[in-house]
């Protein structure tokens, strides 16, 4: 199967992404409007689509273009997990021309995904930094 990387999501792909989000614990329950708002606020949207224009994977980046970029929501449709699409999304995000010169990439992930992200040099050793969240 051949997959194409796209940076602009059509309304049909937005709907597919919303449906994919409903399969994940961290994004279940979001609305299509939430997804559309999120898409418009990103620095970079990356989607992998198959030959029939069906969404197979997605990742997004928020960045100031110089100091920091946050890789977020890297997700592959369950039917395509293990086929190398996550690697393709990571390479596309980290190697994207708009991300050249960004000093540091950050992400957060489930513990079982740490070995996957370590392949690109990500580490859980934050030194004196502390991860914090406000809800």
C-alpha positions in Angstrom: 0.0 0.0 0.0 1.2 3.5 -0.9 0.7 6.4 1.5 0.9 10.1 0.6 1.9 12.7 3.2 -0.4 15.8 3.1 -0.3 19.0 5.2 -3.8 20.3 4.4 -6.7 18.2 5.6 -9.9 18.1 3.5 -13.3 18.1 5.4 -13.4 14.3 4.8 -10.0 13.9 6.4 -11.0 16.1 9.3 -13.9 13.8 9.9 -11.7 10.8 9.6 -9.3 12.3 12.2 -12.2 13.0 14.5 -13.2 9.3 14.2 -9.7 8.2 14.8 -9.5 10.3 18.0 -12.6 8.5 19.3 -10.6 5.3 19.4 -8.0 6.7 21.8 -8.5 7.2 25.5 -6.7 10.6 25.6 -8.9 12.1 22.8 -12.2 10.2 23.1 -15.2 12.4 23.4 -13.8 15.4 21.5 -16.1 17.0 19.0 -15.6 17.6 15.3 -15.5 21.3 16.1 -12.7 20.7 18.6 -10.7 18.9 16.0 -11.3 21.7 13.4 -10.3 24.3 15.9 -7.1 22.3 16.9 -6.2 21.9 13.2 -6.3 25.7 12.6 -4.0 26.4 15.5 -1.1 24.2 14.6 2.2 25.2 13.1 2.2 21.9 11.1 -0.3 19.2 10.3 0.9 16.0 8.8 -1.4 13.3 7.6 -0.7 10.0 5.8 -3.5 9.0 3.4 -3.8 5.9 1.4 -4.6 5.6 -2.4 -8.3 6.0 -1.6 -7.8 9.2 0.4 -8.4 7.4 3.7 -6.5 8.7 6.8 -4.0 6.2 8.1 -1.9 8.4 10.4 -1.6 11.9 11.8 0.8 14.1 13.8 0.9 17.8 14.6 3.5 20.3 15.7 3.2 23.5 17.6 6.3 25.7 17.4 7.7 29.2 17.8 10.0 28.3 14.8 13.3 29.0 16.8 13.5 27.7 20.3 10.9 25.0 20.9 8.6 22.6 19.0 6.0 20.3 20.6 5.2 17.1 18.7 1.7 16.2 19.5 -1.0 13.6 18.7 1.2 11.2 16.7 -1.4 8.6 15.9 -1.7 5.7 13.5 -5.0 4.0 12.7 -5.2 0.6 14.4 -5.3 -1.3 11.1 -1.9 0.2 10.1 0.0 0.0 13.3 3.3 -1.8 12.9 3.6 -0.9 9.2 6.2 1.9 9.7 3.7 4.8 9.4 4.6 6.2 12.9 8.3 6.3 11.8 7.3 8.1 8.6 5.3 10.7 10.6 8.2 11.3 13.0 10.7 11.7 10.2 8.4 14.1 8.3 7.8 16.2 11.5 11.4 16.4 12.6 12.8 16.9 9.1 10.2 19.4 7.9 11.7 22.6 6.4 9.7 24.8 8.8 11.3 22.9 11.7 14.9 23.4 10.6 16.8 25.4 13.2 14.4 24.7 16.0 16.6 24.1 19.1 14.5 21.5 20.9 11.6 19.2 20.2 9.4 18.1 23.1 6.6 15.6 23.4 4.8 13.6 26.0 3.7 10.0 25.5 2.4 6.9 27.2 5.2 5.0 29.0 5.0 2.1 26.6 5.9 4.4 23.7 9.1 5.7 25.3 11.4 3.2 23.4 9.7 4.2 20.1 10.5 7.9 20.6 14.0 7.3 22.0 15.0 6.2 18.4 15.0 9.9 17.5 16.9 11.0 20.6 14.0 11.8 22.9 14.7 11.1 26.5 12.7 11.0 29.7 15.8 12.5 31.6 14.8 16.1 31.9 17.6 17.1 34.3 16.3 19.7 36.7 13.1 20.3 34.7 9.7 19.2 36.0 6.7 18.4 33.8 3.6 20.2 35.1 0.0 20.4 34.0 -3.0 22.5 34.9 -6.5 21.3 34.0 
